[in-house]
Amino acid sequence: MYLSRTFKTPIHFQIQREMNYLKFDKDLMINLEYSLYRNVLRTNRKGAYQNTSISGCNTTKYQGLLVMPVPFLDSDNHVILSSVDETVVQHGAEFNLGIHKFGGDNYSPKGHKYIREFNCDSVPKTIYRVGGVILSKETMFSSKENRLMIRYTLLDAHSPTIIRFKPFLSFRNVAQLTKENDQVDRSYREVENGISTCMYFGYPEIFMQFNKKPEFMYHPDWYRDIEYLQDQQNGDTYKEDLYVPGSFEMSIEKGEEIIFSIGDILVETDKLSEEFNFEIHKRTPRSDFYNCLKNSSHQFYYHPNPDEEYLLAGYPWFKVRARDQFISLPGCTVSVGRVSDFEKIMDSSIPHLKDFMEERPLKNVIKQIDDPDVLLWVMWALQQYWKESKEAFLAKYKDFLFELIDYILSNKHLNLAVDRETGLISTYGRDVAVSWMNSTINGKPVNPRSGYLVEFNALWYNALRFAQEVANETADAERSVDLNEIADLVKRKFVITFLNDAGYLYDYVDGDYKDPNVRPNMIFAVSLDYSPLDRSQRKSVIDFVTKELFTDCGIRSLSPKSGNFRPRFIGSVQEKEFAYFNGMAFPWLFGAYIEAYLRVFHRSGLSLADRIMIEMEGEMQNDCIGSVSEMYDSNPPFIARGGFSFAMSVAELLRAQKLMDSFDL
């Protein structure tokens, strides 16, 4: 699993492709202390996903082989199929390939000991060896339907072989746990090469089918007190009972493929093999760091219906969140050559933004759309599109950009106000979380940032200059003059308000209080296309961020010199909420950091940017393999925390790589 690298030039790295980029051998797989903490994620674009550890043992209640929305019940995801236990039978001897955790760190069965290899270059693939039997298991999540397919191929066998499948069903909200109960509907009906069942009213009927006819042995039972290791370690509820309606059994010949399908639609089983191969050919191999990030970025796409497209904030528990979506939008679309998807997502979002601005009822698809910095991030996202295609921008988004500027200037936002004397924007955040640093304890923000926030005003100045640039492009002289006057005022007052004698920027200024904590939010005053700082001031800010906030896995949310600094996300729920933005390191901030560094140091800054990318590449085989987590402990060993696949983290690394590549042209 060690990766060798070759450097094409001193400023641009690539990974030398090996036979398998994301490959885990027998020694790693049978070591549960390692394999239980690596998980694999596959999604469709309807909000459903498949997620489990690479060993096959679920370690958190959010994991499962089929997790999907059930709109009839609520807006959350629901675990339908928790896992499947496969048993290989030869000469009457049974070898169970499944694995579950029970009390006292007991694992039963111990199917992981039969694993010889796991790789995830294309689809998750596990190779088992049981005596003379070598069995391949490939998992495929449908790209269009709420449906999982698993293909089993008998690679070798020296005698007749039978394979048995036992599905473990949950039918529950991802945040809850199932207990044995009498409300379960134990009935089933036979369908083509399988059965259908539904545990509770309100859930869809679920179809379990194979590409050949199995024998179904009806034997409903509960498997009790299955435990989820990571939930247990986090102090969360961690025990549940899973329902098994029975088992499927069939013979399998050497070289034969058996495909299992489970989803909320009835399929034509004779087409499963063709469909599986078609889906494989659509996949981009995860053959290097860039392709891993690119694949991961696609997993955040969300199509609630054919006419709308959005970005999920991450997995496993996030929905569409306004700030996250617009920060992630350029990286997940423009940076990977999917400009048309930028347009689809922005076009889907603009009606929601206008509903908010015009105080019409909200459809609630995009959460937290009223956060005061959302419109600032919208304009930043539009600016990235402008740099890609000015002509298309002028045709599609020019008027909307000016609407956003006018809306903010008119002080119509309930929690974002332009000060007429300074031109700066202020927000009230003493009792409510208003920025991306939004952790709370007992309903109150842990970091009550209020008044003039440094990144708000950096984004505001940048937006004014961007709008002025667009006005100049369209020969709108009157608007250009007005915007220039406001921007000049903001620039002067920004420096007076935020720059301190030490050479860094106050995090926020609230009346007479100037927050002296060294935080990463000041980096945006350097990274954005238009900065209110001169070069020496920008370099000073970069130096502070580098010396006090830089880590291998992200930019710290607070300097270790602060008395509130917490480098690890551990302890009680309240202790974790406090640590969230008081020391944890965030990979998404690498995007702004690298951009700022390159703006100040130009090509000479590429060596540091390369180093960052090389360090982050190591995360491709940790936590959620092939993706990047929400945050990390900011001291070694930099353990991943929060959402295990996070859109802002992935997107900003992709955007940073595109910036780096532009220097290599």
C-alpha positions in Angstrom: 0.0 0.0 0.0 3.0 2.3 0.0 2.9 4.9 -2.8 5.8 5.8 -4.9 5.9 9.3 -6.5 7.6 10.7 -9.5 7.9 14.5 -9.9 7.2 15.7 -13.4 8.6 19.1 -12.6 9.6 20.8 -9.3 6.2 22.5 -9.2 3.7 19.8 -10.2 3.5 16.3 -8.8 1.8 13.2 -10.1 1.4 9.8 -8.6 3.1 7.0 -10.4 0.3 4.6 -11.0 0.7 1.1 -9.5 -1.2 -2.0 -10.3 -3.8 -0.9 -7.6 -3.8 2.5 -6.1 -6.3 1.8 -3.3 -5.3 -1.8 -2.4 -5.2 -3.4 1.1 -3.5 -6.8 1.5 -4.3 -9.7 3.8 -2.2 -8.4 6.7 -4.0 -5.1 6.8 -7.5 -6.6 6.4 -7.3 -9.2 9.2 -5.9 -6.5 11.5 -9.2 -5.1 12.8 -7.5 -2.2 14.6 -6.7 -1.1 11.1 -9.5 -2.2 8.8 -12.4 -1.2 11.1 -11.3 2.4 10.9 -11.2 2.5 7.1 -14.5 2.7 5.3 -15.8 2.8 1.7 -18.6 5.1 0.4 -20.6 4.8 -2.8 -23.6 7.0 -3.6 -26.2 7.7 -6.2 -27.4 11.2 -7.0 -30.7 10.9 -5.1 -29.3 11.1 -1.6 -28.8 7.3 -1.1 -25.5 5.6 -0.2 -23.7 2.4 0.7 -21.1 2.7 3.4 -19.3 0.2 5.6 -15.8 -0.6 6.8 -13.4 -2.3 4.4 -13.7 -5.4 6.7 -17.4 -5.5 6.1 -18.2 -4.8 9.8 -20.4 -1.7 10.4 -18.8 0.5 13.1 -21.5 3.2 13.3 -25.3 3.4 13.1 -24.9 5.6 10.0 -23.4 2.7 8.0 -25.3 0.2 5.9 -25.3 -1.4 2.4 -28.5 0.4 1.4 -29.2 3.8 3.1 -31.8 5.9 1.4 -34.3 8.7 1.8 -37.8 7.8 2.7 -39.7 11.1 1.9 -43.0 9.7 3.1 -41.6 9.6 6.6 -39.2 12.5 6.9 -36.3 14.3 5.2 -33.6 12.0 6.7 -31.9 9.0 5.4 -32.9 5.5 6.6 -30.8 2.3 6.9 -32.7 -0.4 5.0 -30.1 -3.2 4.6 -27.5 -3.1 7.3 -25.4 -6.0 5.9 -25.3 -9.4 4.2 -23.6 -12.5 5.6 -22.4 -14.8 3.0 -21.6 -18.5 3.8 -19.6 -20.8 1.6 -20.5 -24.5 2.0 -18.4 -27.3 0.8 -18.7 -31.0 1.7 -21.2 -29.9 4.4 -18.6 -27.6 6.1 -19.8 -24.0 6.4 -17.5 -20.9 6.3 -19.3 -17.7 7.2 -17.7 -14.6 5.6 -19.7 -12.1 7.6 -18.5 -10.1 10.7 -20.4 -8.4 13.5 -19.3 -6.9 16.8 -20.9 -8.1 20.0 -20.2 -7.3 23.7 -16.8 -7.6 25.1 -15.0 -7.0 21.8 -16.3 -10.3 20.5 -16.6 -10.6 16.7 -18.7 -13.3 15.3 -18.5 -14.6 12.7 -14.9 -13.8 11.9 -15.2 -13.6 8.1 -12.4 -11.1 7.9 -9.8 -13.8 8.5 -10.7 -15.2 5.0 -10.0 -12.0 3.2 -6.9 -12.0 1.0 -7.2 -8.6 -0.6 -9.4 -5.6 -0.9 -9.1 -2.9 -3.5 -11.2 0.1 -4.4 -9.8 1.4 -7.7 -13.1 0.9 -9.6 -15.7 -0.7 -7.4 -15.1 -2.1 -3.9 -13.8 -5.6 -4.4 -12.9 -8.2 -1.8 -11.2 -11.5 -2.5 -11.9 -14.3 0.0 -10.0 -17.6 0.2 -11.6 -20.6 2.1 -9.6 -23.7 1.6 -9.6 -24.3 -2.1 -12.4 -21.8 -2.7 -11.4 -18.3 -4.0 -14.4 -16.0 -4.2 -14.5 -12.4 -5.5 -17.1 -10.0 -4.2 -17.7 -6.6 -6.0 -20.2 -4.0 -4.7 -21.9 -1.6 -7.0 -24.3 1.2 -6.0 -26.6 2.1 -8.8 -26.0 5.6 -10.2 -29.6 6.4 -10.8 -31.7 4.2 -8.4 -31.9 3.4 -4.7 -30.4 0.0 -5.4 -27.3 -2.0 -4.5 -25.8 -4.8 -6.6 -23.2 -7.3 -5.4 -21.5 -9.5 -7.9 -19.9 -12.8 -6.6 -17.5 -14.6 -8.9 -16.2 -18.1 -8.0 -12.6 -17.8 -9.2 -11.5 -21.3 -8.1 -13.0 -24.3 -6.4 -12.1 -28.0 -6.5 -15.5 -29.5 -5.5 -19.2 -28.6 -5.6 -19.8 -25.3 -3.8 -23.0 -23.7 -2.3 -23.3 -20.1 -1.3 -25.9 -18.9 1.2 -26.9 -15.2 1.7 -28.5 -13.9 4.9 -29.7 -10.2 4.8 -29.7 -8.1 8.0 -32.5 -5.6 7.8 -32.9 -2.4 9.8 -35.7 -0.1 8.3 -34.9 2.8 10.6 -33.7 6.4 10.7 -29.9 6.7 10.5 -29.8 8.5 13.8 -31.8 5.8 15.6 -31.3 2.2 16.5 -33.6 -0.8 16.1 -34.7 -3.1 18.9 -36.6 -6.4 18.7 -40.3 -5.6 18.5 -43.7 -7.1 17.6 -44.6 -4.4 15.0 -42.5 -5.9 12.3 -44.4 -7.1 9.3 -42.8 -10.6 8.8 -44.6 -11.3 5.6 -43.0 -11.5 2.2 -44.0 -12.3 -1.4 -42.1 -14.1 -4.0 -40.9 -12.2 -7.0 -38.7 -13.1 -10.0 -35.6 -14.8 -8.5 -36.2 -13.5 -5.0 -38.6 -11.9 -2.6 -39.9 -8.6 -1.5 -40.7 -7.4 2.0 -41.4 -4.3 4.1 -40.8 -4.2 7.8 -43.0 -1.2 8.7 -45.8 0.9 7.3 -44.5 4.0 5.6 -41.4 2.4 4.1 -41.2 1.3 0.5 -41.4 -2.4 -0.5 -37.8 -3.7 -0.9 -37.0 -6.2 -3.5 -34.1 -8.8 -3.0 -33.4 -10.6 -6.3 -30.6 -12.6 -8.0 -29.7 -13.3 -11.6 -30.4 -17.0 -11.0 -33.2 -18.6 -9.0 -32.3 -19.2 -5.4 -34.0 -21.3 -2.7 -35.4 -19.0 -0.1 -35.6 -20.5 3.4 -38.1 -18.5 5.5 -36.8 -18.3 9.0 -37.5 -14.9 10.6 -35.3 -14.1 13.6 -33.6 -11.2 15.4 -29.8 -10.9 15.9 -29.5 -9.1 19.2 -27.1 -6.7 20.7 -25.0 -6.0 17.7 -22.6 -3.2 18.6 -21.1 -0.3 16.7 -17.5 0.3 17.8 -17.1 4.0 16.8 -20.4 5.0 18.3 -19.4 3.3 21.5 -16.1 5.1 21.6 -17.8 8.4 20.9 -20.2 7.9 23.9 -23.2 7.5 21.6 -25.9 4.8 21.7 -24.3 1.8 20.0 -26.4 -1.4 20.4 -29.1 -2.7 18.2 -31.1 -5.7 17.1 -31.3 -6.6 13.4 -34.0 -8.5 11.7 -33.2 -11.5 9.3 -36.2 -12.8 7.4 -34.4 -15.9 6.2 -31.7 -16.9 3.8 -31.1 -17.5 0.1 -29.1 -20.5 -1.1 -27.9 -21.7 -4.4 -25.0 -23.6 -6.0 -22.2 -21.8 -7.8 -19.8 -23.2 -10.4 -16.2 -22.2 -11.0 -16.1 -19.1 -13.2 -19.8 -18.4 -12.5 -21.1 -14.9 -11.5 -24.0 -14.5 -9.1 -25.5 -11.0 -8.8 -27.6 -9.9 -5.8 -29.8 -6.8 -6.2 -31.7 -5.0 -3.5 -33.6 -1.8 -3.9 -37.0 -0.2 -4.0 -37.9 -1.3 -7.6 -38.5 -4.7 -9.2 -35.8 -5.5 -11.8 -35.5 -7.8 -14.7 -33.0 -10.3 -13.3 -31.7 -11.5 -16.7 -30.3 -8.0 -17.3 -28.4 -7.7 -14.0 -25.1 -8.8 -15.5 -25.3 -6.4 -18.4 -26.3 -3.6 -16.0 -23.4 -4.3 -13.7 -20.9 -4.2 -16.5 -22.4 -1.0 -17.9 -22.1 0.7 -14.5 -18.5 -0.4 -14.1 -17.5 1.1 -17.5 -19.1 4.4 -16.4 -16.8 4.7 -13.4 -13.5 6.7 -13.5 -10.8 4.5 -11.9 -9.5 5.8 -8.6 -6.0 5.5 -10.0 -4.4 8.6 -8.5 -5.0 11.4 -6.0 -6.7 13.6 -8.5 -9.1 10.9 -9.7 -9.9 10.0 -6.1 -10.9 13.6 -5.4 -12.8 13.9 -8.7 -14.8 10.8 -8.0 -15.5 12.0 -4.5 -16.7 15.3 -5.8 -19.3 13.6 -7.9 -20.7 11.8 -4.8 -22.0 15.1 -3.4 -24.3 15.7 -6.4 -27.9 15.6 -5.5 -30.9 15.3 -7.9 -34.1 15.3 -5.9 -35.9 15.4 -9.2 -34.8 15.6 -12.9 -35.1 19.4 -13.1 -33.0 20.3 -10.1 -29.4 19.7 -9.0 -27.6 20.6 -5.7 -24.6 19.6 -3.7 -24.8 17.7 -0.4 -22.5 19.1 2.3 -21.1 15.6 2.9 -21.6 12.1 4.4 -22.9 10.5 6.3 -25.4 12.9 8.0 -25.3 16.1 6.0 -28.0 17.6 3.7 -27.8 20.5 1.3 -26.5 23.4 3.3 -26.3 26.8 1.7 -22.9 28.0 2.8 -21.3 24.6 2.2 -22.8 24.3 -1.3 -21.6 27.6 -2.6 -18.1 27.2 -1.1 -17.9 23.7 -2.7 -19.5 24.6 -6.0 -16.5 25.8 -8.0 -14.3 23.0 -6.9 -16.8 20.2 -7.5 -17.7 21.5 -10.9 -15.5 24.0 -12.7 -12.2 22.6 -11.3 -13.0 19.1 -12.7 -14.3 20.4 -16.1 -18.0 20.2 -15.3 -18.9 23.8 -16.0 -22.4 22.8 -17.1 -23.0 21.3 -13.6 -22.1 24.6 -12.1 -24.8 26.2 -14.2 -27.4 23.5 -13.2 -26.7 23.9 -9.5 -26.6 27.6 -9.6 -29.8 27.8 -11.7 -31.5 25.4 -9.3 -30.4 27.5 -6.4 -31.2 31.0 -7.6 -35.0 30.6 -7.2 -34.5 29.6 -3.5 -32.2 32.6 -3.0 -34.7 35.0 -4.6 -37.5 33.5 -2.4 -35.4 34.3 0.6 -34.5 37.8 -0.6 -38.1 38.6 -1.5 -39.4 37.1 1.8 -41.5 34.4 0.1 -42.1 31.0 1.7 -39.0 28.8 1.5 -39.1 25.3 0.0 -36.5 24.2 2.6 -34.4 22.2 0.1 -31.4 24.4 0.8 -30.8 24.5 4.6 -29.5 27.6 6.5 -30.1 29.9 3.5 -30.6 32.8 5.8 -27.1 32.7 7.3 -25.7 36.2 6.8 -22.6 35.2 4.8 -24.4 33.0 2.3 -24.9 35.7 -0.3 -21.3 36.7 0.0 -20.2 33.1 -0.9 -22.7 33.0 -3.7 -21.0 36.0 -5.3 -17.6 34.4 -4.7 -18.8 31.3 -6.5 -20.1 33.4 -9.4 -16.7 35.0 -9.6 -15.0 31.6 -10.1 -17.4 31.0 -13.0 -16.7 34.4 -14.4 -13.0 33.6 -14.6 -13.9 30.5 -16.6 -16.4 32.0 -19.1 -17.0 35.8 -19.1 -19.4 35.6 -22.1 -21.6 32.9 -20.5 -21.6 34.8 -17.2 -22.8 38.0 -18.8 -25.6 36.1 -20.5 -26.7 34.2 -17.4 -25.7 35.8 -14.2 -24.8 39.5 -14.6 -28.2 40.8 -13.5 -28.4 38.5 -10.6 -24.9 39.6 -9.3 -26.1 43.2 -9.3 -29.3 42.1 -7.5 -27.2 40.6 -4.8 -25.1 43.7 -4.4 -28.1 46.0 -4.4 -29.9 43.8 -1.9 -27.0 44.0 0.6 -26.5 47.7 0.1 -30.2 48.3 0.8 -29.9 46.6 4.2 -32.8 44.3 3.5 -31.1 41.2 5.1 -32.3 40.7 8.6 -28.8 40.0 9.9 -26.3 41.7 7.6 -26.0 45.5 7.6 -23.9 47.9 5.7 -22.5 50.7 7.9 -22.9 53.9 5.8 -19.9 55.6 7.5 -17.4 52.8 6.9 -19.0 50.7 4.1 -18.2 47.6 6.2 -20.8 45.0 6.9 -21.8 43.8 10.3 -23.9 41.0 11.7 -25.2 40.1 15.2 -23.7 36.8 16.5 -23.7 37.0 20.2 -26.6 34.7 20.7 -26.7 32.9 17.3 -24.0 31.3 15.2 -23.6 33.4 12.1 -20.4 32.1 10.4 -19.0 28.7 9.4 -17.7 28.5 12.9 -21.1 27.5 14.1 -20.8 25.0 17.0 -23.2 25.6 19.9 -23.6 24.6 23.5 -27.1 24.8 25.0 -28.2 26.8 21.9 -25.5 29.4 22.3 -22.5 29.8 19.9 -19.3 28.5 21.3 -17.5 31.3 19.5 -19.9 34.3 19.5 -18.4 36.2 16.6 -20.4 39.4 16.2 -20.1 42.9 14.7 -17.5 43.2 11.8 -16.3 39.7 10.9 -13.0 39.7 9.0 -13.9 37.1 6.3 -17.3 38.7 5.8 -15.7 42.0 5.0 -13.0 40.5 2.9 -15.7 38.8 0.8 -17.7 42.0 0.7 -14.7 44.1 -0.6 -14.0 41.4 -3.2 -17.6 41.3 -4.3 -17.7 45.0 -4.8 -14.6 45.0 -6.9 -15.9 42.0 -8.8 -19.2 43.7 -9.5 -17.2 46.8 -10.6 -15.2 44.6 -13.0 -18.4 43.3 -14.5 -19.8 46.8 -14.8 -16.7 47.9 -16.6 -17.0 45.0 -19.0 -20.5 46.0 -19.9 -19.7 49.7 -20.1 -22.0 50.5 -17.2 -20.1 53.6 -16.2 -22.5 54.9 -13.6 -22.6 51.7 -11.7 -18.9 51.3 -11.9 -18.3 54.7 -10.4 -20.7 54.0 -7.5 -19.1 50.6 -6.8 -15.6 52.1 -6.9 -16.6 54.7 -4.4 -18.0 52.2 -1.9 -15.1 49.8 -2.4 -12.5 52.5 -1.8 -14.2 53.3 1.4 -14.3 49.7 2.5 -10.6 49.2 1.7 -9.6 52.1 3.9 -11.8 51.2 6.8 -10.9 47.5 6.5 -7.3 48.1 7.2 -8.0 50.6 10.0 -10.5 48.2 11.6 -8.8 44.8 11.4 -5.1 45.3 11.0 -3.3 45.3 14.4 0.2 46.3 15.4 1.4 42.7 15.5 0.8 42.4 11.8 -2.2 40.0 11.6 -5.9 40.7 11.5 -8.4 40.8 14.3 -11.0 38.0 13.9 -13.9 40.3 14.5 -14.5 43.7 15.9 -17.6 44.3 18.0 -18.0 47.8 19.2 -14.9 48.6 21.3 -13.9 44.9 21.5 -11.3 43.6 19.0 -10.9 39.9 19.1 -7.1 39.2 19.2 -7.3 35.4 18.7 -5.2 34.2 15.7 -7.8 32.4 13.6 -7.8 31.3 9.9 -10.6 33.6 8.8 -8.1 36.4 8.0 -6.6 34.3 5.2 -9.5 35.3 2.9 -8.2 38.9 3.0 -5.2 37.6 1.1 -6.6 34.8 -1.0 -9.4 36.6 -2.8 -8.9 38.2 -6.2 -9.3 41.6 -4.7 -7.5 42.2 -1.4 -7.8 45.3 0.8 -4.3 44.8 2.0 -1.0 45.8 0.4 1.7 43.2 -0.4 3.6 43.6 2.9 0.4 43.3 4.9 -0.6 40.2 3.0 2.8 38.6 3.6 2.5 39.3 7.3 -0.9 37.6 7.5 0.4 34.6 5.6 3.4 34.4 8.0 1.1 34.3 11.0 -1.2 31.6 9.5 1.8 29.5 8.5 3.6 29.8 11.9 0.6 29.3 14.1 -2.2 27.6 12.2 -0.6 25.4 9.6 -0.7 21.5 10.0 -0.2 18.6 7.7 -4.0 17.9 7.5 -5.5 21.4 7.5 -5.4 24.9 8.9 -6.1 25.2 12.6 -9.2 27.0 13.7 -7.3 28.6 16.6 -3.7 29.2 17.5 -2.1 26.9 20.1 -1.1 30.1 21.9 -4.7 30.7 22.9 -5.9 29.5 26.3 -9.0 28.0 24.6 -7.0 25.9 22.2 -8.1 22.3 22.0 -6.1 20.1 19.6 -8.2 16.9 19.8 -11.9 16.2 19.3 -12.4 14.1 22.4 -14.5 14.0 25.6 -18.1 14.7 26.2 -20.5 16.2 23.6 -19.9 19.7 25.1 -16.2 19.2 25.1 -16.3 18.3 21.5 -18.5 21.2 20.6 -16.0 23.5 22.3 -13.0 21.9 20.5 -14.7 22.1 17.1 -13.6 25.6 16.2 -11.0 26.1 18.9 -8.2 24.1 17.5 -9.4 21.5 15.0 -7.7 21.6 11.6 -9.8 22.0 8.5 -8.6 20.8 5.0 -11.1 23.0 3.2 -9.0 26.0 4.3 -6.1 24.7 2.3 -7.8 26.1 -0.8 -7.7 29.7 0.5 -4.3 29.2 2.0 -2.7 27.8 -1.2 -4.3 30.6 -3.2 -3.1 33.2 -0.8 0.4 31.7 -0.7 0.6 31.7 -4.5 -0.6 35.3 -4.8 2.1 36.4 -2.4 5.0 34.2 -3.5 4.0 33.2 -7.0 5.9 30.2 -8.5 8.2 30.0 -5.5 5.2 29.1 -3.4 4.5 25.9 -5.4 6.9 23.8 -3.4 4.8 24.3 -0.3 1.6 23.7 -2.2 3.0 20.4 -3.5 3.9 19.4 0.0 0.4 20.0 1.2 -1.1 17.9 -1.6 1.4 15.1 -0.9 0.4 15.0 2.7 -3.3 15.1 1.9 -2.8 12.3 -0.6 -1.9 10.1 2.4 -5.5 10.5 3.6 -6.8 8.6 0.5 -6.1 5.4 2.5 -7.5 6.6 5.8 -11.0 7.0 7.2 -13.2 7.2 4.1 -10.8 5.8 1.5 -10.6 8.0 -1.6 -12.1 11.0 0.1 -11.3 13.7 2.7 -12.9 14.2 6.1 -14.4 17.3 7.5 -11.6 18.0 10.0 -8.7 16.5 11.9 -7.1 16.7 15.3 -4.5 19.5 14.8 -1.7 17.6 16.6 -0.2 14.3 15.5 -1.3 11.7 14.6 -4.0 14.0 13.0 -7.0 11.7 13.5 -9.9 12.4 11.1 -13.1 13.7 12.7 -16.6 14.8 11.8 -18.1 13.9 8.5 -15.9 11.3 6.8 -16.4 12.6 3.3 -16.9 16.4 3.2 -17.7 18.5 0.2 -15.8 21.6 1.2 -12.6 19.6 1.9 -12.7 17.8 -1.4 -13.7 20.8 -3.5 -11.1 23.2 -2.2 -8.3 20.7 -2.7 -9.5 20.3 -6.3 -9.7 24.1 -6.8 -6.2 24.5 -5.3 -4.8 21.8 -7.6 -6.3 23.7 -10.6 -4.6 26.9 -9.4 -1.3 25.1 -9.1 -1.7 23.6 -12.5 -2.2 27.1 -14.0 1.4 27.9 -13.0 2.6 24.9 -15.0 1.2 26.0 -18.3 
